[in-house]
Amino acid sequence: MLTLHENIALLEFDDAMTLHEVMAATILEQHLVEQISDTAVVVDHRTLAALLQNLKRKGYTPKVSGLDGG
């Protein structure tokens, strides 16, 4: 079943192990809307800036899509 979300951003990680590590070591799980694959999650765009700052501080740089048509 297809689930549509508005005002979201997609974060993609290189592999499943990295996403698992990020979920355990950062605040990502608190901002999660849905995990859509073993390497990708959907998060609320309103908390994206703080989330990305936290991830970057811990050395994680996921690919981000969904902002400004990105």
C-alpha positions in Angstrom: 0.0 0.0 0.0 1.3 3.4 -0.9 1.5 6.0 1.8 1.7 9.7 0.9 3.3 12.2 3.1 3.6 16.0 2.9 6.3 18.3 4.2 8.9 15.6 4.4 12.5 14.9 3.5 14.1 11.7 2.4 17.5 10.7 4.0 19.4 8.0 2.2 22.4 6.2 3.7 25.1 4.2 2.0 24.1 0.9 3.5 21.8 -0.8 6.0 24.5 -1.0 8.6 25.1 2.7 8.5 21.4 3.5 8.9 21.2 1.0 11.8 24.2 2.7 13.5 22.8 6.2 12.9 19.4 5.2 14.5 21.2 3.9 17.6 23.8 6.7 17.9 21.8 9.9 17.0 18.4 11.6 17.4 17.2 10.3 14.0 14.7 7.9 15.5 13.0 10.8 17.3 12.4 12.5 14.0 11.4 9.5 11.9 8.1 9.6 10.0 8.7 6.2 8.3 11.6 3.9 7.3 11.0 3.1 3.7 13.9 0.7 3.0 16.9 -0.7 4.7 18.9 2.5 3.7 16.3 5.2 3.5 14.0 7.1 6.0 11.4 9.8 5.7 11.6 12.7 8.3 9.6 15.8 9.0 11.1 18.7 7.1 10.4 21.1 10.0 13.0 19.3 12.2 15.5 18.6 9.3 18.0 21.4 10.0 18.5 20.4 13.7 18.6 16.7 12.7 21.2 17.3 10.0 23.3 19.4 12.4 23.2 16.5 14.9 24.1 13.9 12.2 27.0 16.1 10.8 28.4 16.6 14.3 28.5 12.8 14.7 30.1 12.3 11.3 27.1 11.2 9.2 26.2 12.8 5.9 23.2 11.2 4.3 21.9 12.2 0.9 18.9 14.5 1.4 16.0 14.8 -1.0 12.7 16.5 -0.9 13.5 20.1 -0.2 12.9 22.6 -2.9 12.2 19.9 -5.4 15.5 18.2 -4.6 
